[in-house]
Amino acid sequence: MKALDYSIIAVYIIGMLVLGYFLKKQESSKDYFLGGKSFGWFSLTMSAMASQLSVISFVSAPAFVGLRQGGGMKWLTFELGVPLAMVLVMTFIGPILYRSGVVSIYSFLEKRFGASTRLILSSVFLFSRSFAGAVTVYAVSLILSSLLHLSFTTTLLIVGISTIVYSFEGGMKAIVYSEVLQMIIKVTGIFIIIYYGLKNLGGWEQLTTHVDRSRLTVIDFSNLGFDGSEYGFFPMLFGGIFLYTSYYGTDQMQAQRILSSKDVPTLKTILLANGLLRFPITLSYCIGGLILGTFALQNQAFMNLIPEGKTDLMIPLFIEHYLPNGIIGILVVAIIAAAMSAYSSILNSLSAVTMEEIISKRKNFNADKYIFLSKASTLVWGMATLIFSLYVGDIAKTVIEAINKIGSVFYGPMLATFLVAVLATRVNGKAMNIGLLTGVAVNMFLWIFVPNVFWFWWNFIGCLVSFGVAYAASYFIKNTDDQSLFFDRKIELILTKYNIILAIVFVAILLFCINLPSFI
């Protein structure tokens, strides 16, 4: 790296800090955590996708597609359930959450079921997201330290502290507007990698000639995911539908974006846009991984640069050794942006849940005191996750996998809790807690004692078990306090034009994935 590259990186980081400074004025909780509900669909769509396009997506997914043993384009099956999940969020969860007027979605559950249900799920969120935040900073610092020729700790502090500062100052507005820029940078970075990858490989014809064709298969209808195998059609579809419905509708980090919409039509447009745009973006970085993997297999010099067992370094090493100065700086900024967008979203959502569910739950702070405590909470969570990231160490890959599994243990039962809140008025808080804990227990049992069941299934199984047990328990536990009247339960129509479009998108994605080998 040359002075030009370092200058590009410095300008980007300073720009993020300046953005946070100019957006530091907030007047209420809805300003700091929801941006005053002033956002349009474009900025929130970009923000939602930016938090999804993380370091794992930018670096690890292409390595999985291009080089990792057992990998390939089957990574695209992660996207199968997304359009149908958007239909469920748009129909059953999103608009109802929005109209409830909450800042933390777990407050919505207290209105319906009582404090114990809110406490269970908000505690799970705080634990899992703080854990994920530490790993995010660790992973990007490990990758960038070699590119920047700085120590791991120095890199971690630069990325971590700069993200904390602009998140602390600007709140949700700084996060959303920074993520619009970050998304543009990341997508630009993906296409730069595709361009230079093809250039070094010798063009598209060389890719089609030399690509490992076993990596082009996406859909496996015979793999049910009950024999220890992964990425089969059925677990990725059904597990994915329940996973992404829960992620977009019942996880504070993503749900906070739909709560920040200026109105319900904007909310629906955001969900539609995510259903339309996620697959093309995922396809683009998978194609980039396929190109670089093929280049590595054809170019021994590049392959020798990648340490055995560390295929995640494929993209960073390609950036360092095969891109011109200036372009290197842009790609390093893209990796930093991938980490910042995820980390800033985690910090803001952790602070929102802390304020709404713990600090201000029984107290009525004025606006100035509330915002002061919100910023203090952001700072505390930032420092805590940075300190924890220093101790992640050599178990990072195991931790990343564990985060995915921990999420799948809880996502299905969480989704069932919100669906019961809307659809089953006879179920009270005690019955719901029994269902919720039973669903989690079943998933934990599968994790420990039935390892052959692919963890994507846990999202589906946990939701069905939690919903069914809660509803059955309601026949034995008398509902003495009907709290369903405290919020608007109006369910959106399923056969709307947006939902029909998303259903068509799902069919198009499926047909494309089935026929992908014939396109390359």
KEDRENLO-800898 format. One record per residue (C-alpha): residue number from 1; residue in three letters; x, y, z. Coordinates in Angstrom, 2 decimals. Layout:
N
REC_NUM_ALA_X_Y_Z
...
! end
This chain:
520
REC_1_MET_0.00_0.00_0.00
REC_2_LYS_1.13_3.51_-0.84
REC_3_ALA_0.37_6.98_0.52
REC_4_LEU_-2.56_7.30_-1.90
REC_5_ASP_-4.26_4.25_-0.41
REC_6_TYR_-3.76_5.43_3.16
REC_7_SER_-5.13_8.84_2.17
REC_8_ILE_-8.31_7.30_0.75
REC_9_ILE_-8.81_5.33_3.96
REC_10_ALA_-8.18_8.40_6.13
REC_11_VAL_-10.63_10.52_4.12
REC_12_TYR_-13.32_7.86_4.52
REC_13_ILE_-12.89_7.51_8.30
REC_14_ILE_-12.77_11.28_8.81
REC_15_GLY_-15.89_11.60_6.65
REC_16_MET_-17.76_9.16_8.90
REC_17_LEU_-16.76_11.16_11.98
REC_18_VAL_-17.83_14.44_10.38
REC_19_LEU_-21.18_12.93_9.42
REC_20_GLY_-21.79_11.88_13.01
REC_21_TYR_-20.90_15.38_14.23
REC_22_PHE_-23.31_17.17_11.89
REC_23_LEU_-26.17_14.81_12.79
REC_24_LYS_-25.60_14.94_16.55
REC_25_LYS_-28.68_17.05_17.34
REC_26_GLN_-31.57_14.92_18.59
REC_27_GLU_-34.67_15.94_20.49
REC_28_SER_-36.30_12.64_21.55
REC_29_SER_-35.90_8.88_21.71
REC_30_LYS_-37.49_8.59_18.28
REC_31_ASP_-34.79_10.95_16.96
REC_32_TYR_-31.85_9.02_18.40
REC_33_PHE_-33.07_5.48_17.76
REC_34_LEU_-35.53_5.91_14.86
REC_35_GLY_-34.21_9.04_13.13
REC_36_GLY_-37.46_10.86_13.90
REC_37_LYS_-39.25_8.41_11.58
REC_38_SER_-38.23_10.67_8.72
REC_39_PHE_-36.54_8.17_6.38
REC_40_GLY_-37.74_7.25_2.92
REC_41_TRP_-37.61_3.77_1.42
REC_42_PHE_-34.33_4.18_-0.47
REC_43_SER_-32.11_5.13_2.48
REC_44_LEU_-33.59_2.46_4.76
REC_45_THR_-33.35_-0.20_2.04
REC_46_MET_-29.68_0.61_1.53
REC_47_SER_-29.16_0.62_5.28
REC_48_ALA_-30.82_-2.78_5.76
REC_49_MET_-28.79_-4.35_2.95
REC_50_ALA_-25.56_-2.71_4.16
REC_51_SER_-25.91_-4.36_7.56
REC_52_GLN_-26.47_-7.67_5.74
REC_53_LEU_-23.46_-7.26_3.45
REC_54_SER_-20.97_-7.81_6.26
REC_55_VAL_-17.31_-8.80_6.33
REC_56_ILE_-18.46_-12.42_6.17
REC_57_SER_-20.35_-11.70_2.95
REC_58_PHE_-17.58_-9.59_1.44
REC_59_VAL_-14.67_-11.90_2.28
REC_60_SER_-15.73_-15.33_3.56
REC_61_ALA_-18.63_-16.07_1.19
REC_62_PRO_-16.54_-15.57_-1.99
REC_63_ALA_-13.84_-17.80_-0.46
REC_64_PHE_-16.49_-20.46_0.22
REC_65_VAL_-17.67_-20.26_-3.38
REC_66_GLY_-14.23_-20.20_-4.97
REC_67_LEU_-11.89_-22.35_-2.93
REC_68_ARG_-13.26_-23.88_0.24
REC_69_GLN_-13.64_-27.65_0.28
REC_70_GLY_-17.30_-28.56_-0.14
REC_71_GLY_-18.14_-25.01_-1.18
REC_72_GLY_-19.44_-23.51_-4.39
REC_73_MET_-22.45_-21.60_-5.67
REC_74_LYS_-24.75_-23.46_-3.29
REC_75_TRP_-24.13_-20.42_-1.08
REC_76_LEU_-26.98_-18.89_-3.11
REC_77_THR_-29.44_-21.20_-1.33
REC_78_PHE_-29.19_-18.83_1.64
REC_79_GLU_-31.34_-16.48_-0.45
REC_80_LEU_-34.15_-18.89_-1.36
REC_81_GLY_-36.35_-18.03_1.60
REC_82_VAL_-35.85_-14.24_1.53
REC_83_PRO_-38.69_-13.16_-0.84
REC_84_LEU_-41.25_-15.37_0.94
REC_85_ALA_-40.00_-14.17_4.33
REC_86_MET_-40.62_-10.59_3.20
REC_87_VAL_-44.23_-11.59_2.42
REC_88_LEU_-44.69_-12.88_5.98
REC_89_VAL_-43.10_-9.82_7.59
REC_90_MET_-45.17_-7.50_5.40
REC_91_THR_-48.37_-9.38_6.20
REC_92_PHE_-48.20_-10.39_9.85
REC_93_ILE_-45.51_-8.43_11.71
REC_94_GLY_-44.08_-5.23_10.21
REC_95_PRO_-47.15_-2.96_9.97
REC_96_ILE_-48.47_-4.07_13.37
REC_97_LEU_-45.13_-3.35_15.05
REC_98_TYR_-44.99_0.03_13.35
REC_99_ARG_-48.49_1.04_14.42
REC_100_SER_-47.80_-0.01_18.02
REC_101_GLY_-45.47_3.01_18.37
REC_102_VAL_-42.67_1.15_20.19
REC_103_VAL_-38.95_1.90_19.94
REC_104_SER_-37.87_-1.54_21.17
REC_105_ILE_-39.88_-4.37_19.64
REC_106_TYR_-39.68_-6.28_22.92
REC_107_SER_-41.85_-3.61_24.54
REC_108_PHE_-44.52_-4.74_22.10
REC_109_LEU_-44.40_-8.20_23.68
REC_110_GLU_-44.87_-6.76_27.16
REC_111_LYS_-48.07_-5.07_26.00
REC_112_ARG_-49.34_-8.45_24.85
REC_113_PHE_-47.83_-11.02_27.23
REC_114_GLY_-46.34_-9.18_30.19
REC_115_ALA_-42.87_-8.35_31.51
REC_116_SER_-41.49_-11.90_31.71
REC_117_THR_-41.72_-12.55_27.95
REC_118_ARG_-40.14_-9.18_27.21
REC_119_LEU_-37.33_-9.90_29.68
REC_120_ILE_-36.54_-13.32_28.18
REC_121_LEU_-36.25_-12.15_24.57
REC_122_SER_-34.56_-8.81_25.26
REC_123_SER_-31.92_-10.64_27.35
REC_124_VAL_-31.29_-13.10_24.53
REC_125_PHE_-30.90_-10.20_22.12
REC_126_LEU_-28.45_-8.28_24.32
REC_127_PHE_-26.27_-11.35_24.82
REC_128_SER_-26.22_-12.56_21.21
REC_129_ARG_-25.75_-9.15_19.57
REC_130_SER_-22.97_-8.01_21.88
REC_131_PHE_-21.24_-11.32_21.15
REC_132_ALA_-21.70_-10.77_17.41
REC_133_GLY_-20.40_-7.20_17.65
REC_134_ALA_-17.15_-8.35_19.26
REC_135_VAL_-16.59_-10.98_16.58
REC_136_THR_-17.32_-8.47_13.80
REC_137_VAL_-14.59_-6.11_15.02
REC_138_TYR_-12.20_-8.97_15.61
REC_139_ALA_-12.70_-10.48_12.16
REC_140_VAL_-12.22_-7.25_10.21
REC_141_SER_-9.19_-6.23_12.31
REC_142_LEU_-7.55_-9.58_11.66
REC_143_ILE_-8.09_-9.18_7.90
REC_144_LEU_-7.08_-5.52_7.69
REC_145_SER_-3.99_-5.63_9.90
REC_146_SER_-1.96_-7.36_7.18
REC_147_LEU_-3.26_-5.05_4.45
REC_148_LEU_-2.63_-1.87_6.43
REC_149_HIS_0.68_-3.17_7.84
REC_150_LEU_-0.45_-2.21_11.33
REC_151_SER_-0.72_-4.29_14.47
REC_152_PHE_-3.97_-6.12_15.17
REC_153_THR_-4.70_-3.96_18.24
REC_154_THR_-4.06_-0.69_16.39
REC_155_THR_-6.33_-1.74_13.53
REC_156_LEU_-9.03_-2.83_15.96
REC_157_LEU_-8.92_0.50_17.79
REC_158_ILE_-9.06_2.57_14.58
REC_159_VAL_-12.04_0.73_13.14
REC_160_GLY_-13.83_0.20_16.45
REC_161_ILE_-13.44_3.64_17.98
REC_162_SER_-14.29_5.55_14.80
REC_163_THR_-17.48_3.49_14.45
REC_164_ILE_-18.39_4.06_18.10
REC_165_VAL_-17.84_7.82_17.77
REC_166_TYR_-20.11_8.43_14.79
REC_167_SER_-22.76_6.05_16.17
REC_168_PHE_-22.56_7.78_19.56
REC_169_GLU_-22.86_11.27_18.09
REC_170_GLY_-25.36_10.86_15.27
REC_171_GLY_-27.60_7.99_16.39
REC_172_MET_-29.83_6.34_13.80
REC_173_LYS_-29.54_9.17_11.27
REC_174_ALA_-25.76_8.90_11.16
REC_175_ILE_-25.98_5.11_10.89
REC_176_VAL_-28.55_5.09_8.08
REC_177_TYR_-26.93_7.83_6.00
REC_178_SER_-23.46_6.37_6.49
REC_179_GLU_-24.78_2.96_5.42
REC_180_VAL_-26.11_4.44_2.17
REC_181_LEU_-22.55_5.51_1.35
REC_182_GLN_-21.12_2.26_2.68
REC_183_MET_-23.46_0.20_0.52
REC_184_ILE_-22.42_2.11_-2.59
REC_185_ILE_-18.75_1.58_-1.70
REC_186_LYS_-19.23_-2.15_-1.04
REC_187_VAL_-21.13_-2.80_-4.27
REC_188_THR_-18.50_-0.82_-6.17
REC_189_GLY_-15.85_-2.96_-4.49
REC_190_ILE_-17.56_-6.17_-5.57
REC_191_PHE_-17.58_-5.10_-9.22
REC_192_ILE_-13.96_-3.94_-9.01
REC_193_ILE_-13.00_-7.44_-7.82
REC_194_ILE_-15.02_-9.01_-10.66
REC_195_TYR_-13.37_-6.71_-13.25
REC_196_TYR_-9.78_-7.24_-12.10
REC_197_GLY_-10.39_-10.93_-11.43
REC_198_LEU_-11.55_-11.47_-15.01
REC_199_LYS_-8.72_-9.30_-16.29
REC_200_ASN_-6.09_-11.43_-14.54
REC_201_LEU_-7.86_-14.67_-15.48
REC_202_GLY_-8.02_-13.71_-19.14
REC_203_GLY_-11.72_-12.96_-19.58
REC_204_TRP_-15.10_-14.65_-19.28
REC_205_GLU_-14.19_-17.35_-21.79
REC_206_GLN_-11.30_-18.47_-19.59
REC_207_LEU_-13.69_-18.68_-16.65
REC_208_THR_-16.16_-20.89_-18.54
REC_209_THR_-13.29_-23.07_-19.79
REC_210_HIS_-11.43_-23.62_-16.51
REC_211_VAL_-14.05_-23.25_-13.78
REC_212_ASP_-14.54_-26.23_-11.47
REC_213_ARG_-18.00_-27.20_-12.69
REC_214_SER_-18.78_-29.09_-9.49
REC_215_ARG_-18.96_-25.67_-7.84
REC_216_LEU_-21.76_-24.47_-10.14
REC_217_THR_-24.49_-26.69_-8.69
REC_218_VAL_-26.85_-24.70_-6.47
REC_219_ILE_-29.98_-26.77_-5.83
REC_220_ASP_-29.89_-30.26_-4.29
REC_221_PHE_-33.42_-31.63_-3.97
REC_222_SER_-32.22_-34.96_-2.58
REC_223_ASN_-30.52_-33.43_0.47
REC_224_LEU_-33.02_-33.17_3.34
REC_225_GLY_-30.47_-32.06_5.93
REC_226_PHE_-31.20_-34.93_8.36
REC_227_ASP_-28.02_-36.93_7.76
REC_228_GLY_-25.37_-34.35_8.65
REC_229_SER_-25.34_-32.83_5.17
REC_230_GLU_-25.92_-29.13_4.53
REC_231_TYR_-27.32_-26.73_1.92
REC_232_GLY_-30.14_-28.96_0.70
REC_233_PHE_-33.12_-27.34_-0.99
REC_234_PHE_-35.71_-28.12_1.69
REC_235_PRO_-33.79_-27.03_4.83
REC_236_MET_-32.53_-23.89_3.08
REC_237_LEU_-36.03_-23.00_1.87
REC_238_PHE_-38.17_-23.77_4.92
REC_239_GLY_-35.49_-22.99_7.47
REC_240_GLY_-34.64_-19.84_5.53
REC_241_ILE_-38.23_-18.59_5.44
REC_242_PHE_-38.51_-18.84_9.22
REC_243_LEU_-34.98_-17.53_9.81
REC_244_TYR_-35.39_-14.40_7.69
REC_245_THR_-38.94_-13.71_8.84
REC_246_SER_-37.62_-13.73_12.38
REC_247_TYR_-34.50_-11.75_11.49
REC_248_TYR_-36.28_-8.93_9.66
REC_249_GLY_-39.36_-8.86_11.87
REC_250_THR_-38.34_-9.88_15.39
REC_251_ASP_-34.66_-8.95_15.72
REC_252_GLN_-34.24_-5.39_17.00
REC_253_MET_-31.27_-4.64_14.74
REC_254_GLN_-33.26_-5.09_11.54
REC_255_ALA_-36.73_-4.31_12.88
REC_256_GLN_-35.45_-0.92_14.02
REC_257_ARG_-35.18_0.03_10.37
REC_258_ILE_-38.79_-0.69_9.54
REC_259_LEU_-39.79_1.17_12.72
REC_260_SER_-37.81_4.15_11.38
REC_261_SER_-39.98_4.38_8.25
REC_262_LYS_-42.01_7.55_7.81
REC_263_ASP_-45.20_5.52_7.22
REC_264_VAL_-46.52_2.00_6.57
REC_265_PRO_-46.34_2.25_2.73
REC_266_THR_-42.65_3.13_3.08
REC_267_LEU_-42.18_0.10_5.34
REC_268_LYS_-43.72_-2.17_2.71
REC_269_THR_-41.54_-0.70_-0.03
REC_270_ILE_-38.43_-1.37_2.06
REC_271_LEU_-39.38_-5.02_2.47
REC_272_LEU_-40.19_-5.33_-1.23
REC_273_ALA_-36.86_-3.76_-2.22
REC_274_ASN_-34.96_-6.13_0.08
REC_275_GLY_-36.76_-9.08_-1.48
REC_276_LEU_-35.86_-7.85_-4.97
REC_277_LEU_-32.26_-6.71_-4.47
REC_278_ARG_-30.66_-9.14_-2.04
REC_279_PHE_-30.29_-11.97_-4.55
REC_280_PRO_-28.55_-9.94_-7.30
REC_281_ILE_-26.06_-8.58_-4.76
REC_282_THR_-25.39_-12.03_-3.31
REC_283_LEU_-25.00_-13.42_-6.83
REC_284_SER_-22.47_-10.71_-7.67
REC_285_TYR_-20.10_-11.47_-4.77
REC_286_CYS_-20.51_-15.21_-5.41
REC_287_ILE_-19.51_-14.67_-9.05
REC_288_GLY_-16.52_-12.69_-7.79
REC_289_GLY_-15.55_-15.63_-5.57
REC_290_LEU_-15.93_-18.07_-8.46
REC_291_ILE_-13.66_-15.93_-10.65
REC_292_LEU_-10.93_-15.55_-8.01
REC_293_GLY_-11.13_-19.23_-7.09
REC_294_THR_-10.69_-20.20_-10.73
REC_295_PHE_-7.81_-17.72_-11.05
REC_296_ALA_-6.11_-19.25_-8.00
REC_297_LEU_-6.45_-22.76_-9.42
REC_298_GLN_-4.92_-21.59_-12.73
REC_299_ASN_-2.22_-19.37_-11.22
REC_300_GLN_0.12_-21.17_-8.85
REC_301_ALA_1.76_-17.93_-7.73
REC_302_PHE_-1.56_-16.63_-6.39
REC_303_MET_-2.44_-20.00_-4.87
REC_304_ASN_0.90_-20.10_-3.06
REC_305_LEU_0.06_-16.77_-1.39
REC_306_ILE_-3.04_-18.27_0.30
REC_307_PRO_-2.07_-20.19_3.46
REC_308_GLU_-3.42_-23.72_3.65
REC_309_GLY_-6.72_-23.80_5.51
REC_310_LYS_-7.13_-20.01_5.37
REC_311_THR_-9.14_-19.50_2.20
REC_312_ASP_-10.81_-16.42_3.75
REC_313_LEU_-7.59_-14.57_2.88
REC_314_MET_-8.22_-15.04_-0.85
REC_315_ILE_-9.76_-11.61_-1.42
REC_316_PRO_-7.42_-9.61_0.89
REC_317_LEU_-4.37_-11.19_-0.75
REC_318_PHE_-5.77_-10.55_-4.24
REC_319_ILE_-6.33_-6.91_-3.30
REC_320_GLU_-2.81_-6.54_-1.94
REC_321_HIS_-0.92_-8.24_-4.78
REC_322_TYR_-2.99_-7.79_-7.94
REC_323_LEU_-4.68_-4.37_-7.75
REC_324_PRO_-3.14_-0.97_-8.53
REC_325_ASN_-2.60_1.66_-5.86
REC_326_GLY_-5.65_3.81_-5.31
REC_327_ILE_-7.90_0.89_-6.16
REC_328_ILE_-6.35_-0.93_-3.19
REC_329_GLY_-7.42_1.96_-0.95
REC_330_ILE_-11.00_1.80_-2.29
REC_331_LEU_-11.22_-1.95_-1.66
REC_332_VAL_-9.81_-1.61_1.85
REC_333_VAL_-12.44_1.06_2.50
REC_334_ALA_-15.07_-1.39_1.22
REC_335_ILE_-13.94_-3.98_3.79
REC_336_ILE_-13.92_-1.34_6.54
REC_337_ALA_-17.40_-0.22_5.44
REC_338_ALA_-18.63_-3.81_5.61
REC_339_ALA_-17.54_-3.99_9.25
REC_340_MET_-18.70_-0.49_10.21
REC_341_SER_-22.23_-0.93_8.88
REC_342_ALA_-22.79_-4.14_10.85
REC_343_TYR_-21.05_-2.89_14.00
REC_344_SER_-22.80_0.51_14.12
REC_345_SER_-26.20_-1.17_13.69
REC_346_ILE_-25.41_-3.57_16.52
REC_347_LEU_-24.39_-0.75_18.85
REC_348_ASN_-27.48_1.35_18.18
REC_349_SER_-29.86_-1.57_18.62
REC_350_LEU_-28.12_-2.69_21.83
REC_351_SER_-28.48_0.83_23.18
REC_352_ALA_-32.15_1.02_22.14
REC_353_VAL_-33.05_-2.22_23.93
REC_354_THR_-31.00_-1.22_27.00
REC_355_MET_-32.75_2.13_27.28
REC_356_GLU_-36.27_0.93_26.56
REC_357_GLU_-36.18_-2.35_28.48
REC_358_ILE_-33.87_-1.57_31.41
REC_359_ILE_-32.90_2.05_32.10
REC_360_SER_-36.08_3.97_31.31
REC_361_LYS_-38.61_1.18_31.88
REC_362_ARG_-39.97_2.54_35.13
REC_363_LYS_-38.79_6.14_34.87
REC_364_ASN_-39.96_9.09_32.83
REC_365_PHE_-36.84_10.96_31.70
REC_366_ASN_-37.05_14.27_29.90
REC_367_ALA_-35.75_14.36_26.33
REC_368_ASP_-32.29_15.71_27.18
REC_369_LYS_-31.68_13.16_29.92
REC_370_TYR_-32.98_10.33_27.74
REC_371_ILE_-30.64_11.21_24.84
REC_372_PHE_-27.69_11.65_27.24
REC_373_LEU_-28.28_8.20_28.72
REC_374_SER_-28.80_6.72_25.23
REC_375_LYS_-25.44_8.03_24.10
REC_376_ALA_-23.83_6.80_27.30
REC_377_SER_-25.34_3.36_26.68
REC_378_THR_-23.94_3.33_23.13
REC_379_LEU_-20.51_4.23_24.48
REC_380_VAL_-20.62_1.53_27.18
REC_381_TRP_-21.68_-1.17_24.71
REC_382_GLY_-18.97_0.01_22.31
REC_383_MET_-16.24_-0.24_24.93
REC_384_ALA_-17.55_-3.60_26.16
REC_385_THR_-17.59_-5.17_22.69
REC_386_LEU_-14.13_-3.79_21.88
REC_387_ILE_-12.67_-5.23_25.06
REC_388_PHE_-14.33_-8.60_24.43
REC_389_SER_-13.06_-8.64_20.83
REC_390_LEU_-9.49_-8.64_22.16
REC_391_TYR_-10.14_-12.06_23.72
REC_392_VAL_-11.86_-13.77_20.79
REC_393_GLY_-8.48_-14.95_19.56
REC_394_ASP_-7.89_-18.14_17.65
REC_395_ILE_-11.44_-19.43_18.13
REC_396_ALA_-12.89_-16.80_15.76
REC_397_LYS_-14.10_-19.27_13.15
REC_398_THR_-15.71_-21.42_15.81
REC_399_VAL_-17.31_-18.34_17.35
REC_400_ILE_-18.76_-17.20_14.00
REC_401_GLU_-20.29_-20.62_13.47
REC_402_ALA_-21.56_-20.62_17.06
REC_403_ILE_-23.24_-17.23_16.54
REC_404_ASN_-25.18_-18.65_13.59
REC_405_LYS_-26.23_-21.67_15.60
REC_406_ILE_-27.15_-19.65_18.69
REC_407_GLY_-29.28_-17.41_16.48
REC_408_SER_-31.07_-20.42_14.99
REC_409_VAL_-31.77_-21.84_18.46
REC_410_PHE_-33.77_-18.71_19.31
REC_411_TYR_-35.03_-17.28_16.01
REC_412_GLY_-37.83_-19.83_15.48
REC_413_PRO_-39.22_-19.50_19.03
REC_414_MET_-38.92_-15.70_18.80
REC_415_LEU_-40.92_-15.67_15.59
REC_416_ALA_-43.56_-17.92_17.16
REC_417_THR_-43.89_-15.46_20.04
REC_418_PHE_-44.66_-12.54_17.72
REC_419_LEU_-47.00_-14.64_15.56
REC_420_VAL_-48.92_-15.84_18.61
REC_421_ALA_-49.18_-12.23_19.80
REC_422_VAL_-50.93_-11.33_16.56
REC_423_LEU_-52.83_-14.49_15.63
REC_424_ALA_-53.79_-16.27_18.86
REC_425_THR_-55.52_-13.95_21.32
REC_426_ARG_-56.46_-16.82_23.64
REC_427_VAL_-52.76_-17.41_24.53
REC_428_ASN_-51.61_-15.47_27.60
REC_429_GLY_-48.13_-14.73_28.89
REC_430_LYS_-47.66_-17.90_30.96
REC_431_ALA_-48.71_-20.16_28.09
REC_432_MET_-46.46_-18.25_25.69
REC_433_ASN_-43.45_-18.53_27.99
REC_434_ILE_-43.99_-22.29_28.24
REC_435_GLY_-44.11_-22.52_24.44
REC_436_LEU_-41.10_-20.25_23.99
REC_437_LEU_-38.90_-22.16_26.44
REC_438_THR_-40.04_-25.52_25.06
REC_439_GLY_-39.08_-24.48_21.51
REC_440_VAL_-35.64_-23.37_22.71
REC_441_ALA_-35.20_-26.60_24.68
REC_442_VAL_-36.07_-28.72_21.64
REC_443_ASN_-33.53_-26.84_19.52
REC_444_MET_-30.87_-27.24_22.21
REC_445_PHE_-31.64_-30.95_22.33
REC_446_LEU_-31.17_-31.18_18.56
REC_447_TRP_-27.89_-29.28_18.78
REC_448_ILE_-26.43_-31.49_21.52
REC_449_PHE_-27.95_-34.92_20.90
REC_450_VAL_-29.02_-34.95_17.22
REC_451_PRO_-26.11_-33.29_15.39
REC_452_ASN_-27.13_-34.82_12.06
REC_453_VAL_-30.06_-32.38_11.80
REC_454_PHE_-28.77_-29.37_9.84
REC_455_TRP_-29.05_-26.27_12.05
REC_456_PHE_-31.10_-24.37_9.44
REC_457_TRP_-33.99_-26.70_10.31
REC_458_TRP_-33.96_-25.41_13.89
REC_459_ASN_-35.62_-22.17_12.77
REC_460_PHE_-38.55_-24.10_11.32
REC_461_ILE_-38.80_-26.68_14.11
REC_462_GLY_-38.44_-24.17_16.95
REC_463_CYS_-41.21_-21.97_15.57
REC_464_LEU_-43.70_-24.81_15.10
REC_465_VAL_-42.98_-26.32_18.52
REC_466_SER_-43.23_-22.97_20.34
REC_467_PHE_-46.44_-21.98_18.59
REC_468_GLY_-48.06_-25.40_19.08
REC_469_VAL_-47.10_-25.79_22.75
REC_470_ALA_-48.17_-22.23_23.59
REC_471_TYR_-51.55_-22.73_21.97
REC_472_ALA_-52.04_-26.12_23.65
REC_473_ALA_-51.00_-24.70_27.04
REC_474_SER_-53.59_-21.94_26.68
REC_475_TYR_-56.33_-24.57_27.16
REC_476_PHE_-54.96_-25.36_30.64
REC_477_ILE_-53.91_-21.86_31.72
REC_478_LYS_-56.83_-19.49_32.08
REC_479_ASN_-56.41_-16.12_30.37
REC_480_THR_-57.38_-13.71_33.15
REC_481_ASP_-55.90_-10.60_31.56
REC_482_ASP_-56.62_-10.12_27.88
REC_483_GLN_-53.85_-7.75_26.81
REC_484_SER_-54.54_-8.11_23.10
REC_485_LEU_-56.60_-4.91_23.15
REC_486_PHE_-53.56_-2.75_23.83
REC_487_PHE_-52.43_-2.65_20.21
REC_488_ASP_-53.76_-2.67_16.68
REC_489_ARG_-53.98_-6.28_15.41
REC_490_LYS_-55.04_-5.41_11.88
REC_491_ILE_-53.40_-7.97_9.56
REC_492_GLU_-52.45_-6.88_6.07
REC_493_LEU_-53.94_-8.68_3.07
REC_494_ILE_-51.81_-11.54_1.75
REC_495_LEU_-52.76_-11.08_-1.92
REC_496_THR_-51.35_-7.60_-2.42
REC_497_LYS_-49.38_-6.56_-5.48
REC_498_TYR_-46.13_-6.47_-3.45
REC_499_ASN_-46.63_-10.00_-2.18
REC_500_ILE_-47.47_-11.29_-5.65
REC_501_ILE_-44.30_-9.65_-6.99
REC_502_LEU_-42.24_-11.31_-4.24
REC_503_ALA_-43.78_-14.70_-5.01
REC_504_ILE_-42.82_-14.26_-8.67
REC_505_VAL_-39.29_-13.25_-7.60
REC_506_PHE_-39.01_-16.46_-5.56
REC_507_VAL_-39.96_-18.58_-8.60
REC_508_ALA_-37.49_-16.65_-10.77
REC_509_ILE_-34.66_-17.16_-8.25
REC_510_LEU_-35.43_-20.88_-8.02
REC_511_LEU_-35.44_-21.33_-11.81
REC_512_PHE_-32.22_-19.34_-12.15
REC_513_CYS_-30.46_-21.42_-9.49
REC_514_ILE_-31.57_-24.70_-11.06
REC_515_ASN_-30.27_-23.61_-14.47
REC_516_LEU_-27.12_-21.77_-13.33
REC_517_PRO_-24.65_-24.45_-14.56
REC_518_SER_-25.93_-23.94_-18.12
REC_519_PHE_-25.24_-20.18_-17.93
REC_520_ILE_-21.50_-20.53_-17.23
! end
